[in-house]
Amino acid sequence: MRPDTLPQQIDPPVLQLCQKLNEAGERAWVVGGCVRDLLRGMQVQDWDIATSATPQKVQQVFRRVIPTGIDHGTVTVLWKGEAYEVTTLRGDGVYSDGRRPDQVEFVEDIQLDLARRDFTVNAIAYDPLTAHLVDPFGGLEDMKRKLLRAVGEPSLRFQEDGLRILRGARFAATLEFELEEATEAAFRGALPVYRKVSPERVREEWLKAMKARAPSRAFEVMKRTGILEVTLPELLEQVGCEQNRWHAYDVWDHTMHVLDSSEGGAIERVAAVLHDIAKPRTRAHSDKTGDWTFYHHEKLGADMADRWLRDYRFSNSERELIVDMVRHHLVCYDSSWSDAAVRRFIKRVGQDRVEPLLRLAHADALGKGRDVREELAALEELRGRIDEAVAEGSALSTQDLVVNGKDVIAELQGGPGPVVGEVLRHLLERVLDDPSLNKREKLLPLVRELAPAFEARRNKNEPDVR
């Protein structure tokens, strides 16, 4: 962590942008997370620039400017093929809604601008033209100590914007820092303000936390400070929920180990968090085995996950993937499965879901905290058999059949309707058992045989409208 290396780390377009503002008689600094990451030797993804120039002045200096948040002093400058957020130095007023300041006051002192930021490690600015580092709140020293500390009075910082406590939990994971005692102590007092935070902003913080090496660090903070009580109280039911003899951990600790072991992306890690959410609600004691059972927790869990994901505005594609992974996460494979059983497994979970599901099953096994070499070997064997089935071109969905809806309709008197899908699904079941049937000369006779029977059943179920 050497500030003297910063001049060599500034991207040339960023330096040029600051130079243009300087030529216009203004000052400019790179600020916040990008300075923090530079000092930690990390690659900067997004450059944030603070300037003494007003938004109107920035629009005069640069030809292509988008007024993305001009009411709060922020514009986006399109420069050298990239987009850069440029924000006028400001001091925020009162936050009556706990989300955004009622009004913004532009200031000329960079230290006043830094004073409104959340944590000291994010309250550092760097002037790339003079190579001057501005660190009025000891952020550099906190970085050396791996300490996350609020700027100024923690309770005031968190009352301004309720999201800051969730950001604190996220930074504890992504930076692998410890929360300073007084800073963490102020989290619970900010929960009423946190309740005002929009679901979309919470979702974004969750997904950012999932990029940490060990996202469980964020969830442990959320658990002990009350954030989970607001966001997902059902998850807290896992704490102390004992499992059966195959597990070394309670459901909470198991879930945290699965989360950290997950090798998928952020969305798959959300599935890891939710995969056993219904276990506490399905736990029962078996007199027969003397152990705990969790029958159908995957089905109830899928329903619980679906409701929460809708509430927190996950996209349809994200929600559907996570719900499917929760619903099918119990992969109970052994070598006795027939090839048809393997094909049916692929059909049941969906070919595009197989790989994410196997990654979750791998993490789920690791999260048991015992010797799982046999389980992991079985999963690898299943993956190999799935690859073989796919490579062979086996029909795994009705779209893979060599006959289609038009072929079925041609054999129906009543025309299109639900019966078309019923016939195709029945054909698929036959082909799953015997892939050699997937030829037109073999399936068309089956269509002619099945279509009248299915249509007769449809006609029998139709109401009498005479």
N, C-alpha and C positions, 0 to 999 in steps of 0.2 A: 504494500500500500504506500506508493511513493507519489506525492503530488507533483514532483518535478518531472514525472513522465507524461503528465497530461498534455503538454503541447503536441507531442508526437501521436496522440490518440484521437485528436479531434479530426473528424472527417473534413476533407477540403471544402466541400460545398457549405458545411456549417460555418467554417471559418470565413468563407467568402460572403455568406449572408450577414454575418456580424460586421464584416468590413464595410458592406454597403450601408448598413445602419449607422456606422461610425462616420462614414463620409457625409451622411445627412445630418451630422451633428448630434447623434444619439449614442447611448451606451447599449450594450447587449451582453448577456451572460447565458451560458448553458446552465440549467438548474435541475434540482430535484433528483429523480431516480437515475437519470443518465449520468450525472456526476458521481452519484453513489456507485453505480456499476463500473464506471471508469476507474475509480479509486480501488475497487475490488478486483480489477483486472478482467472484468466481464465484457462481453460484446454488447454494445448498445443497439437496441432495436428501434427505439423512438427517441428522437432528440427534442427536448423542450427548451425553448429559448425565451428568456425574459428580457424586456427592453424598456427603456425610458420613453420610447416613442408611443404616442397614442395610436389606437387602431387606425384612425384616419391618416396619420402620418405614415404608418406602415403601408397602407394602400397607395400612398403617393410614391413611396420609394420603390415598390415592386409592381411589376406589370400584371402579374396573375396572383390575385388574392381572393380567398373565399371567406366570407364573414361568418365562420362557423359558430362562434360564440361571442359576437362583437359586443353584446350588452354587458358581458363580464370581462371584456378586454382581450378576448382571444380571436385571432384570425389564423387561417391556414395559408401559408405562403407556398406556392408551387415554384420550386427552384431546382434547376439542374436535374429535372426528371423525378424529383422527390417532393413529398409534402411535409412541411415543417409547421408545427404549432408555435406561434409567436404570441406571447401574452404581455400586455402592458403591466409594469409594476403596479401592484395594488395593495390596499389594505381593506379587508372585508369589514362590513358593518355587522349589524345584528342578524343572527340566523333564527328567525322566529319559527320556521318550519323544520329546523334540524336537518336541512338538506342543502340549502343554498343561501347565500347572504341576501338580505332584503335589498341591499344596494352595495355597489362597489365604488370605492374611492381610489382613484389613481394617485400614486405617490412617486417620489423621485429617488427614494433611498432603497437600495436593494435589501438592506437589513430589515426594513419594515415589511417588505414583501415576504422575506423568508420567515418572519415571525408568525405569519398566518398558517404555516404549513404544519403537517401532522406530527411527524417524528424527526428527531434531530438529524438522522442520517439522510433524510430527504430535504433538509433545510440548509443545503450547501450550494453555493453558486461559484461559477468559474468564468472569468473573463479571458477568452482565448486570445485576445489581442494584447493584453498586458501580462498574461500568465499569472493573474492574481486570483487566489482562492479566498472566497468569503465564507467563513464558518463561525457565525456569531454564537451558536448554541452548543458547540462541542461535538458536532456530529462525527468529525474525523476520529476523535478520541473514543467515542462510543462504538465506532466501527472496529477499532482495534480491540476493544473489550467485548465485541459481539453482543452489544447491548441495544435493545430497542427502547427508546425513551421519548416521551412526548415533549414537544416544544412548549416551554412555559408550564402553566398549570394544567395537568392532564384533564381534570374534570371540565375545565373551560373548553379545551380543544375538542373533547368528545361531545359536548353539548352543541357545538357548532354544526357538526356533521356526524350523524349516527353511524355512517358507514365506516368511520375511522377505526372503530373497535374491531370490525371484521377485517379491515386492512391490516390491523395489528396482528391478528391471528394468522393472516396470510403471510405477512413478512416474517413472522416467527418461524414459518416453515420454509419459505423460499430463500431467505437469507441465512437460516439456521442460527438465529440470534435468540437470546433470552430476553423476556420482557422485564424491564426495570420494575421493581416492586411497587412503587407509587403509581406507575403507569398502569400496570395490570389491575391494581386495586380500584382504579377509577372506571374500569369497564362496566361493572354491574350498575353503577349509578347512571350510566348512559343508555341502559337498555330501553327505557321509555322513548328516547330519541331514536334508537336503532329501529324500533318498531315502525317508524315512519319511512324507513328506507324502502325504495321501490323494489319489487321482486327482481326486476331486470338487473339492477345494480348488485344485488346479492348473488344472483346467478353468475355474473361476470367475475366476482371475487372468488367464488367457489372454483370456477374453471381455472383461474390464475393460480390458486392454491394447489391445484392438481398437478402443476408443472414442477412442484418441489421434488427433491429427491425422496423425502419422506413426508407426504402430505398429512400423515397422522399428527404431526406436530401442531398443525393448525387446528385439527379437531380436538386435540387435548386442551388447547387454549379455549376453544369454543365450549367445551364441556364444563370446564371449571369456572368460567366467568359468566355463564348464563346465556351466551349467544345461541347455543343449540336449543335452549328452552323456548326461544322465540322462533327460530328458523325451522327446526325439525325435532320437536320434543319426543316423537316416537323413537328416535335413535337412542335417547337416553334410557329407554326401557331395557336396552341391552346390558347396561352396566350391572354387574353382579349376577346376570342371568346364566346360571350354570348349564353346561352342555353335557352330552353323553361321554362315555369313556373314550371315545375316539379323539376327543379334543383335550388339549392341555390348558386352554384359556376359556374364560367366559365369552359370551357372544360379542361384547364390546371389544375386548382385546383381540379376539379372533378377527373381527371386522377391520381393526386398525392394521393388523399384520397383513391381511389380504390386500388392503388398500396400498400399503407400501410395497408389496410384492407384485402388484399389477404392472405389467409391461406394456399395457395399451396406452392410448392417449388420454386426454382429460375426460372425455365423455365416458370411456370405458372405466375410468377410475371412479366416476360418479356411480356407475353400476356396481363397482366393488363396495362402495359405501352402503348401497341400498340392498345388496343381494340377500342379506339375512334380516331385513328390517322387521319381518313378521315373526321371527322365531320366538320372541317373548310372548306373543299373543297366541301361539299355537303349542306352547310347551305343555306336555302332559307326562305323568309318570306311568310307566308300564309295569303292572304287577307281574307280568310274565317274565320280563327281562330284568326288572329292578333298575331300569335306566330311564333317562328322559327321551321322549320322542317329540318330533316337530312336524307331524303329518300335515302336508299341503301348505307348508309355510311359503313355498315358492309361488303358489297361486295367489294366496292372500298378499304376499309381498309385492307381486306384480301390480295388483290393484292399488295398494298403498303408494307404491312408487309412481304409478300413473297419475294419481291425484296430486301428489306433491310436485311432480315435474310440470303439470299443467299450471299449478298455482305460481310456480317460479319461472314461467314463460320460456321453458326450453322449447326449441323448435320441434315440429312434428317428427322430423327424421331422427333428431336426438332422442326424443321421448320414446319413440317406437323401438329404437335399438336398445336403450336401457331397459325398458319394460320386458322385451323379449329375452334379454340376458338374465334378468332376475327370474323370469318364468321358467327358463330352461337350465338354470345354473347347476342343477343336480345331474351330473354326467356319470351315470352308474354303469360304466362299460366294463366288460370282461371278455376274455378271448373266446368265450362260447358263442358270442354274437355271430349270427349267420351274415352272409354278404347282404341278404335282403334286409336284415335288421340295421345294418350300417346305412344302407340306402334310405330306409325309413327315418333313421335319425337325421340325416341330411335334409330330407323332405320336411320333417317336423319343425326343425329349427330354422330352415332356410339356408341355402348355400352361401349367401353373403353374410350370414351370421355365424357360421361355423368357426372361423378363425378367432373372432372376438370371444366367443363362448369358450373355446379351448384355452385361450389366455386366462380367462377368469377362472376356469376350473383348475388350471395350474396354480394360480395364486391362492385359490381356495384351499387346495391341498397343502401348500406351504404354510398357510395360516393356521393349521391345526396344531403346530408346535410339537410334533412327534415325528417318528421315522415314516416318511411317506414315499420312499423310493419305489415301492411297488405301484402306488397310485400314479406316480409320475411316469413310470414305464408304461402303464396301461394307457395313459393319455397319449403318449407318443405312438403307441401301437395303433390306437384309434385314428390318430392324425394320418398315419401311413395308409390305413385302409380307406379313409375318406379320400385321400389323394388318388389312390388307385381307382376308386369308383368314379371320381370326376374325370380322370384321364381316360377311362374306358368309354366315356360319353354316355353313361347311364342316364336314363330319363329320371329326373329328380323332382320335376314339377309338371303340371299339365302343359306348360308351354314347350316342354321337351318332347312331347308326343308327336308322332309323325302325322296324326290326324288332328283336326281342329274343330272349332265350333261349327263351321260351315258344313263339315262332313256329317256332324250329328244332326243339324237342322234339316239336312236333305232327307233324313230318314224319319222325321217327325211330321205328324199331321197337323199338330197345333202350332207349329212355328217356334220361334225363339222363346226362351223362358228359363227359369231356374233349372229345369230338367237337363238342359245342355251341360251345365257345370257338373251336375250329378253324374251324368254318363262319363264325362271326361275324368272325373275323380275316380270313378270305379275302374276305368281303363288304366289309370295310373297305378292303382293298387295291384292290378294284375301284372303290369310291367315291372313294378318294383320287385315282385316275386320272381319274375322271369323276364329279364331284359331282352331276350331274343324275340319276344312278342312285339317289340316296337318297330314293326314294319307294316306298311299300308295293307299289304295282302293278308296280314294276320289280324290287324285291328279293325279293318272295315267290316269283316263278317261279324266281329263282336259288337260293333256299333249297330248293325242291322238286327242283331239278336237282343241287345239291351234296350235300344230306343223304344220299341213298342211297350215293353214292360214298364219302363219308367214313365212313359206318357200315360199309360193306363192308370198308374198310381196317381199321377197328377190330376187326371180327369175325375178320378174317384174322390179326390179331396176338394175339388172345386165346388163352391156353393151352388145350389139350385136357384137360378135367378128367374125362373118362369113365373 
